[in-house]
Amino acid sequence: ERMLLDAGVGTSHDLSRAAEDARGLGVFVRSLVGLERDAASEAFSRFLNGSTYTRAQIDFVWTIVTHLTENGVMGAERLYEPPF
C-alpha cells in the first residue's frame, strides 16, 4: 500500500476500499494481474539466471509459488507451518 501511495496511485481511501471489496489488497492485485503457474515459473527462472542461491532457498521460494498458484492467497503465518 505504501508503494502505491508513494507512486501517487490512488488515495488511502481508494486502497482501503479496494482491500475491503476484494478481501485484502493482495487478493485484489492478484485478481487484476492473475497468477498462472507457467508465468510464475518463467519469471522465477529469469530471476535465478546467473544467481548463486542455494537449493534450499530455491525450494523454499518454489514452495511459496506453488502454494500461491494453487490457492491464490497465503497468510504470512503459513510460512511457519509445513511444508515451509
N, C-alpha and C positions, 0 to 999 in steps of 0.2 A: 504494500500500500504506500509506503514511504517513497519508493522509487517512482511510482505513478504520480504521486503528488508533486515530487521534486521535478518531474519532467513536464508538469503542467497538464497532465491527462486527467481531466475531471476535477471534481471537488471532493472534499472529505465526505460530504453528504451523498454525492453520486456513488462513491466507492462503498459506503455503508449500505446504501440501498441495494446495490448490485450484490453485495455479500449476503444480505438478508434474503433476497429473491432467489439466489442460487445455492443457499445453504453453505455459504462460505466463499470468499474471494477466490481461493484456489480452484474450487469446483467451477466457479463462473469462468475463470480464464481457460481451464481445460475444456469447458463446453464450447468456447469460441474457437480454440485452436485445434482441439482433437488430439488424441494421443494414440497413434497406431504403433503396434509393436515393430513393424518393419521400419518405420520412420525413426523410432527411438533407437533401434539397433544401428541404423546407418549413422545417426548423429553421434551416438556413443563411439562407434568405430572411428569416425573422423576425429573426435576428441582424443582418443587414445593413440592415434597415429603419431609415432615418434616420441611417445612418452615413456616414462620409466616407472609406472605404477606396478605394485606387487599383484600377484594373482589374487590374494585375499582382498585387496582394495577393489579390484575389478569385479570379483564375485559379489562383494557387498553392494556395489552400485547396480550391478546387473539384477540382483535380487530385488532391489527397490524398483527398477524399471519394470521388471516382470510383474510385481505386485500392482503397480500403477496402471499398466496396460490391461491387466485382468480386472481390476476393481475400480479404477478411475480416481480413487482418493486413498489417502493413508494418513492417519493421525500420527503425530510425532511420537506418541507413546508406543506405537508398533515397533519402533527402532530398538526397543529394549526387550522385545519378545522374539521367540523363534519364528522364522528362520534367520532373523537378522542378528 
